[in-house]
Amino acid sequence: MTKENSTQNKWYECGLAFECHQCGDCCSGPGEGYVWVTRKDISLIAKHQGYTPDEFEKKFVRKVGKRYSLIEKKPSHDCIFLSRNNGKISCDIYSVRPIQCRTWPFWPENLHCPDSWNLAAQDCQGMNKGRLYDFESIQAIRKGKLETGQFLEDPCKEALQWIQKNLTNRQCIKAIENIYKNLDETVAQSGGLCENSGKCCQFKQYGHRLYITTLEMLYFVKGLQKEQKTRKLPYIKTSEDGSCPYQINQLCSTRSYRPAGCRIYFCQGCPDDKQNEMTEDVLENLRQLHLSFDVPYFYGDWLNWLKNYQTL
């Protein structure tokens, strides 16, 4: 086995999570960028747009050294094929988009080391969230043999279906319980102060977003099932105003089985860098747990989990 193919020599051997949020940030300014295209790309996009390759190149392509890039809109520096209509963002050439677009964020420069990956994640809200791509898939995408999202039809639905079948999986439940127990001990030593203001649960109002994993959702559903004294799938509330539906009188009504993100967040006392450190540590433990139990890993928005649950 060569060094290139050995998972032992890769920091992402346990996989990386990504789910495109279709925000368009990777296609837009304000900084200047490049969307590299090959001759094959030019031919495919030209045909899609109704041009000959020569016509397309003259109208939409610029030469940068010995390479070719799609031009940008001025003065926004958005990709020429990025459209914004009534707040919605779309790609006019999505079905024939270049390999550079198809393989984001698994680019060699982002995969160089954890710091490179996390630096890119500061500008991409989909990185470190969503479905876990295993090492082999990442390598295939990196080399252009697969594309991001090619096999992700509905990862949240798949995760929820797994949860539905594993409500009696005591091994998984106990493992999550242990992770939360260790996390709570770490949190207790952090100096965090909860004012019971309820602001952390008012996601839309205060610009917060809570993300949880598949196994955390299993633990939450199991907690509701016990509380509602049912052997069937428990009833789950959804949100109409962008806040957590389980906040009652500014207090959490599901505190004993709340997700890790809720356990870590504090208004005062605990520095942001300490909270970030605890978050990264618990996420790594959760990723390893999903891997060891062969659980479909999905790290998604809490309110979307609740909404999608209604389809079961």
N, C-alpha and C positions, 0 to 999 in steps of 0.2 A: 504494500500500500504506500502510495507516494505521500509526501508531506502535504501537498495541496488537498488530497482527498481525506486525510486523517482528521477525524473530529477531535482528536486529542490536542491538536494544534490550533483549534479555533475557539475564540472566546464565546462564540454564539452556538456552541455545540448542542445546547439544550433548546435552541430555537429563539425566534424573535416574533413579537406580536405586531400586527399592522392591520388596520382597516381604513380604507379610504373614506373620508367624510365628505368628499366632493366639495371641499371648501374653495378650491381653485388657488390656494396660496402658492403651490408649487409651479403654477402657470402664470403668476402675476408679478408685477413690480412691488415696490417702487424701484428696486435696483435692476440694473441691466443684467441679462442672462443669456444663455444660449440653449437652443433646442437643436441638437445636432441631428442631421439627416444624411442618409446615404443616397446613392443613386436609386437604389431600389425603393427607398422611402418616397423619394420625389416622384417616381413613376406611379406608385400606388396612390399617393395623396392627390396627384394631378388628375388621375382617372376619376377618383372619387368626387373631385370638385369640378370636373368637366373641362379640364385644360389639357393641352399637350404638355409633356415634360418640359420642353423649352419655354413655353408660355408661363407655366407655373414657376419655373426657376427665376425668370425675369421679374415676376410680380411678387413672389413671396419668399425668396431665398437670398441670403447674403453669403459671401465668401469670407471666411475668417482663417487667414493663413492658407493651409491646404485643405481645410474642412469647410463644410456647409452648414448653415444654421437657418432656421425659420426667422423671419424678421419679427420685430415687435411693434406694437402700437405706440404711437407718440401722443402725449408725453408719459403715458402710464407705465410703459415697459411691459404691458401684458402681452402674452403670446398672441399673435395675429389671429389665431383660431379660437381664442377664449371669448365666449359670449356671455354677457350679463343682461338678463331680461327680467324686470320686475323683482329684483333681488335673487333670482335664480341664476346659477352658474352652470355652463355646459361647454363641452368641447365639440366644435363643429366637425372635427375629423376623428372622433373617438375610435371608430371601428378600424381606422387605418393609421392611428397615431404612431409615431416613431418608437423604436425600441427603448430609447431613453425614458420615455413616458411610461411604457409598459412595465418597466422593471423598477420604478421608484417604490420604496426607498432603499432597495437592496443594491445600491451602487457600491463599487469597490471602495470609494473614498469614505462612505458611511460605515462600511463594514471593517474598516482598518482597525478600530479598537473601540471599546465601550464609550470613551469620551467623544469620539467622532460621531457615533450613533446618537448619543444623548444630545450633542450639540445640534444635530439636524432635527432632532425631535422637538427642540424648542420652537421651531417654525412649522412643525407639521403635527396637527392635533390627532392624526390617526396612528402615529408611531407609538409603540408600547401599549396599544389597545387593540381589541378585536381578536381575530383568530391567531393562534400560534402557528407560525410556519416552522416546520422542522428543518434541520440542518441540510438535508438532501434537497428540499424544495428551494431553500435560499440559494444554494450553490447552482441549481438549475436556472433560477431566475437571474442570478448574477451573470451567468454565461449566455443569457438570452434564449435558453431552451424552454423556459416557461415564462408566463407573465403574471404580475401581481393580480390577485383576484380571480385567476382563471378557474379555480376549483372552489370558490367561495360563494355558493349559490345563496345560502341563508344560514350562516354560522350560528346566529342566535336561536333560530328554530331548532337546529340540530342539538344545541346545548340544552335547550328546554326539554326536548324529547328524551335526552339522556337523563335529565333530572327526574322526569316523570317515571322512568323505569327504575330509578335507583333511590327512591324515598326510604327504602329499608336497608340501604347499604351502610351498615353500622361502622365498617372500617373507614369509609370516607368521612362519615359524620364525626367519628372520634378523632381523626387526623386534623380536621378543621378546628375542632374544639381545642386540641392541643396547641395549634398555631395561635389561636386567639388568646389562650391562657398565657402563653409566653409573651405575646404582644402586649397584653394588659399589664404584665409585670414590668416590661420595658417602659411602657407609657407612664406607669405610676412613679418611675424614677426620673422622668423627664422634666418635672416641674410645671407641667401644663395646668392651666386654670380654666375650668368651664364655668361660665357665668349664667348658664341656662337662658341665654338670650334667644336661642332658637334661630339665630341668623344662619348658622351652618346648614339648616334644613330648608331655607328659603332660596333654593338654587337660582331661580330666574331673577329674583329681586336683587340678590347680591352677587350675581355672576359666578356662582359656584357650579361645579359638576362633580357628581359622585360616580366613580367607576367601580364595578365589582366583577369577580371572576365566576366561572361556572360553579365551582365547588362552594363558593360563598353564597350563591343563589340557592344551591341545594340546602345549605345549612339554614338559610332564612325560611325557605318553604317548609322545611322540617319543623322549625320553631313555630310557625303559624299553624301547622297541622296539629301539633301537640296542644297549642293554646285553644284551638277550635274543637279539639277532641273529636277528630275525624280520621278515618283511615284513607279517605279519598283525597284528591287534590284540594287543598284549602282555598278559600276565597281570598283573593288579593285585590287590594285597592289600587286605583290608578289616580294620576294627578291631573287636575284641570287647570291649575294656575302655575305650574312649574315649581311647586314645592313638594317636599316629601309628604305623602298622604298619611304617614304614620307618626307625624308630629301632632300631639294633642296638648293644647295649652302650653306651648313652647317646650314641651318635654317629649322624649322619645318613648313611644308605647311598645317598642320591640327591642328595648335596650339589651337584653341578655343575648340576643342573636343578631344584633346589628352587624353590618359589614366592617371590614378592617379600616376603610377610609373614615368612617364615623368615629372609630376608636382612637384614631391618631390626631384628628383635627382639633386644635384649641385656639381660642381667641387670644389668650395671653399666656405668658410664662414659658412656653415652649418655642424656641426659635424656629424659623422656617427651615433652616438647613437641617436641624434635628428631625423635624417632621418629614422632610424629604428623604432623609437617611432611613428612617423607620419604614417609610412607604416602600422604598427600593428593596429593603431587606425582606419585608413580608411578601412582596410580589415575587421575589426570587424563590422564596420558600413555597409559595403557591404554585408557581410554574413547575417546580420540581415535583410537587405533589400530583399535579395533573398528569405529568409525564409518567410517574411511577404507577399511577392507577389507570393509565390509558384513558383519561377523561378528555373529551373535546374541549379545548381551552378557548373560552371567549371572554374578553375583558371589555365589557360594554357599559354604556351609560345606564345608571340605575333606573331612571324613569322609563327608558326604552325596554329594559328587562320587564318591568311591571306591565307595560302596555302589550308587549309580545306574549306575555304569559296568558293573556285573555284568549289567545288563539288555540290553546291546548284543549 
